Amino acid sequence: MAVTFQDYYETLGVARTADAEAIKQAFRKLARLYHPDVAKDKVSGEAKFKEINEAYEVLGDPEKRRRYDELGPNWQGGEGPGRASGGGADGWRGTPRSSHGAPDFEFGGTGFSDFFESFFGAGRDGLGAQEGRDVEADLLVTLEEALRGSSRKVTLRRPGHLGQPERTDTYQVRIPPGVREGQRIRLAGQGSAGREGGAAGDLYLRVRLARHPDFSVQAADLHCDLVVAPWEAVLGVQAKIPTLDGPTTLRVPAGSAGDSQLRLRGLGLPKADGTRGDVYATLRIRTPSAVSAEERALWEQLAVLSPFKPRSEL
């Protein structure tokens, strides 16, 4: 994803030669004008206030400002002020970069722009040993895998930087029985590399349960629909129903009402205590959309004989 260069001097309305006091005064003036508590337009005021804060976060800090000034607006091209001799192995000072001019990993939702996060975000600021960042990805898991557990080969492509080529790492990931939607599987030390001897971050695979053609999931319980004919609901029936353990038979009692639930104990997903949840089948009574003349005659005879009174006659 492309990262747009932010001109912090333009944001604060100061010259690149402005001293620290001028930068501070410009920030205070704009902050009072666009603070969400006083801005006429709350939404645009809040957005502008964040931009002003970001600009002052960089230009108000001597070390960040030095790095920013060295970086320059041609930071992606590799031939502008950001290129400096005597820097890292690839000629850059400060944050390690990929061969495409972008950082290894990008983060959002912090209230700062992608540009700030890329070059001045947590874990990338200051000198000395720095821990690597954690990396997250979604992992699609079937209900069958959630029931029995599984082993999955996962690959992670890492862009090259500091003169190193791009590489792809492969992991054999164990999916434990009973995983839940949103649960994270941790691969320690497989995230972003640390700097100056700092520990690497972790790789987290966030479980996303695959949609199943028969079941929906509620905690450890599975829910499905069981379609029966009107006479099956009236007379009762032994109905075949799917489960993750294979098809089984469920007794539908005589006189069952539509939308009622029947339960199969212990055929759901594993719980934390080692037991299993249940399967709940909701009865759906399906009436025929068309009937033959003979069938119609039988339905009419039933209407006369049945003690059941339709709602229209109540």
Residue pairs with C-beta under 8 A, 6 or more apart in sequence:
1 102
1 106
1 114
2 102
3 76
3 102
3 103
3 106
3 114
3 115
3 118
4 113
4 114
4 115
5 73
5 75
5 76
5 115
6 54
6 55
6 113
6 115
6 116
7 73
8 54
8 55
8 58
8 59
8 68
9 15
9 16
9 18
9 55
9 59
11 51
11 52
11 54
11 55
12 23
12 26
12 27
12 30
12 52
12 55
12 56
12 59
13 26
13 30
14 22
14 23
14 26
14 59
16 69
18 26
20 60
20 62
23 56
23 59
23 60
24 56
24 60
27 52
27 55
27 56
27 60
30 48
30 52
31 49
31 52
31 53
31 56
32 38
33 39
34 45
34 48
34 49
34 52
35 45
35 49
36 42
36 45
36 46
36 49
38 45
39 45
39 46
39 48
39 49
50 111
50 112
51 113
53 111
54 112
54 113
54 116
57 64
57 112
57 116
57 120
58 64
58 65
58 68
58 116
58 120
59 65
59 68
63 126
64 120
64 125
67 93
67 94
67 119
67 120
68 119
68 120
69 81
70 81
70 82
70 84
70 93
70 94
71 81
71 82
71 94
71 119
72 80
72 81
72 82
73 80
73 81
74 80
74 81
74 82
75 82
75 101
76 101
76 102
77 101
78 91
78 101
82 92
83 91
83 92
84 91
84 92
84 93
85 91
86 93
87 93
87 94
88 96
88 162
89 162
89 163
90 96
90 97
90 161
90 162
90 163
94 119
95 103
95 118
95 119
95 124
96 103
96 104
96 161
96 162
96 195
97 103
97 161
98 104
98 159
98 160
98 161
99 159
99 160
99 161
99 166
100 159
102 118
102 159
103 118
103 119
103 124
104 133
104 158
104 159
104 161
104 192
104 193
105 133
105 135
105 192
106 114
106 117
106 118
107 117
107 121
107 133
108 114
108 117
110 117
110 121
112 120
112 121
123 130
123 131
123 132
123 133
124 130
127 196
128 196
129 194
129 195
129 196
129 197
129 198
130 194
130 195
130 196
130 198
131 194
131 198
131 199
131 200
131 201
132 191
132 192
132 193
132 194
132 195
132 198
132 199
132 200
132 201
133 191
133 192
133 201
134 191
134 192
134 201
134 202
134 203
134 204
135 156
135 190
135 191
135 192
135 201
135 202
135 203
135 204
136 184
136 203
136 204
136 205
136 206
137 156
137 203
137 204
137 205
137 206
138 205
138 206
138 208
139 152
139 154
139 173
139 175
139 185
139 205
139 206
139 207
139 208
140 208
140 210
141 150
141 175
141 179
141 207
141 208
141 209
141 210
142 209
142 210
142 212
143 209
143 210
143 212
143 215
143 217
143 222
143 244
143 269
144 244
145 152
145 175
145 179
146 175
146 177
146 178
146 179
146 180
146 209
146 269
146 270
147 177
147 244
147 269
147 270
148 177
149 174
149 175
149 176
149 177
150 174
150 175
151 172
151 173
151 174
151 175
152 172
152 173
152 175
153 170
153 171
153 172
153 173
154 170
154 171
154 172
154 173
154 205
155 168
155 169
155 170
155 171
156 168
156 169
156 171
156 190
156 203
157 166
157 167
157 168
158 166
158 167
158 168
158 169
159 166
160 166
160 167
169 190
171 187
171 190
171 203
173 185
173 187
173 205
174 185
175 185
175 207
177 270
178 220
178 269
178 270
178 271
178 272
179 185
179 207
180 207
180 209
180 219
181 207
181 208
181 209
181 217
182 206
182 207
182 208
183 206
183 207
184 204
184 205
184 206
184 207
185 204
185 205
185 207
186 202
186 203
186 204
187 202
187 203
187 204
187 205
188 202
189 199
189 200
189 201
189 202
190 200
190 202
190 203
191 200
191 201
191 202
191 203
192 200
192 201
193 200
194 200
194 201
209 217
214 224
214 242
215 222
215 223
215 224
215 244
215 279
216 222
216 223
216 224
217 223
217 269
219 277
220 268
220 269
220 270
220 271
220 276
220 277
221 268
221 269
221 277
221 278
221 279
221 280
222 243
222 244
222 267
222 268
222 269
222 277
222 278
222 279
222 280
223 279
223 280
223 281
223 282
224 241
224 242
224 279
224 280
224 281
224 282
225 281
225 282
225 284
226 239
226 241
226 250
226 252
226 262
226 281
226 282
226 283
226 284
227 284
227 285
227 286
228 237
228 239
228 252
228 256
228 283
228 284
228 285
228 286
229 285
229 286
229 288
230 285
230 287
232 239
232 252
233 252
233 255
233 256
233 257
233 258
233 283
233 285
234 254
234 255
235 254
236 251
236 252
236 253
236 254
236 255
236 256
237 251
237 252
238 249
238 250
238 251
238 252
239 249
239 250
239 251
239 252
240 247
240 248
240 249
240 250
241 247
241 248
241 249
241 250
241 264
241 279
241 281
243 264
243 267
243 279
244 267
244 269
245 267
248 264
248 267
250 262
250 264
250 281
252 262
252 283
256 262
256 283
257 283
258 283
258 284
258 285
259 282
259 283
259 284
260 282
260 283
261 280
261 281
261 282
261 283
262 280
262 281
262 283
263 278
263 279
263 280
263 281
264 278
264 279
264 280
264 281
265 278
266 275
266 276
266 277
266 278
267 276
267 278
267 279
268 276
268 277
268 278
268 279
269 276
269 277
270 276
270 277
271 277
288 295
291 299
